[in-house]
Amino acid sequence: MLLLSKKDIQACIDMKQAIALMKDAFAELSTGEGKVPVRHVLNNKSTETTALFMPASMPENKSLGLKVVGMNPQNIDKNLPFINAVILLLDTETGETLALMEASWITALRTGAGSGLATDYLARKDAETVAIFGAGVQARTQLEAVCAVRNIAKAKVINRTPQKAKAFADEMAEKLKIKVEPGNVDDLKDADIICTATTAYEPLFQHHQLKAGVHINAVGAYSPKMSEIPVETITASKLVIDRKDACLHEAGDIVKTIQAGLITEDDLNCELGEIAAGKKAGRVNDQEITVFKSVGSAAQDLVVARYIYKKALMLNLGTAFMF
């Protein structure tokens, strides 16, 4: 069994490789080969900690295993990671445990990569301006992924804490070599792409503030009570999801829109994997608003984990031990 740290993992993969892996993962999910049960959620109400248990089997990618996630929104105020996670990777032929790896960074990477894939299919080809809601690790990989698939010139980061917005802007401007500045919702009028990576329970903006032809990656709302996107925007957009069953259970943006009677379950008829597999079209004109709503899937994690494991063996990384 191989133990892989965050440092080991980061030496094995970059964003462009992760985006390529997401194409395979989502396509396998939507063609029916991949098996990903709806995640099991346990809540500790006294501490606000949520635990997620997420198994997946991806035969085509030879990926099998489980991700365990612990989350607490209070961690942000304690300067602790919002998400803590590990992945257990199994051998698809023998069931043996191959690796245990730190997965908080993988979670952020694959979430960003999923949005990068969606952006490649759904954003205007000439998109160059981004607005990011949030200033945490998820927001960082969202911007990195978008920049991997479009020639982005400028980004605005919108966050309730000015110091965090400034730190984000300085760090990402240096890393991506683009102009990044703190902003506010008024900047949405110029945004070609919007990414939301927050823990909001109410919409972050109003529909009338959006630019025609904007693409939105919404990745923050992971429970039925949470939402980042107005129901009017969900209703008016071309809506692309990661997985229908998961979104119906967990995506507050969608659940609230259905509860308002503005859409039905039948309107959730386009998964990202169907576009990746060539079964459905992405953006069809420059004026339509597109939304990619993702609650995340263990399929993404396990496909990335398998790649990292194989690369770690090649690079002689990690710590091996026997039970």
Secondary structure, DSSP 8 states (H G I E B T S, - for coil): -EEE-HHHHHTT--HHHHHHHHHHHHHHHHTT-SB----EEEEETTTTEEEEEEEEEEGGGTEEEEEEEEE-GGGGGGTS-SEEEEEEEE-TTT--EEEEEE-HHHHHHHHHHHHHHHHHHHS-TT--EEEEE--SHHHHHHHHHHHHHS---EEEEE-SSHHHHHHHHHHHHHHH-SEEEE--GGGGGG-SEEEE-S--SS-SS-GGGS-TT-EEEE-S--STT--SS-HHHHHHSEEEES-HHHHHHH-HHHHHHHHTTS--GGG---BHHHHHTTSS----SSS--EEEE----HHHHHHHHHHHHHHHHHHT-SEE---
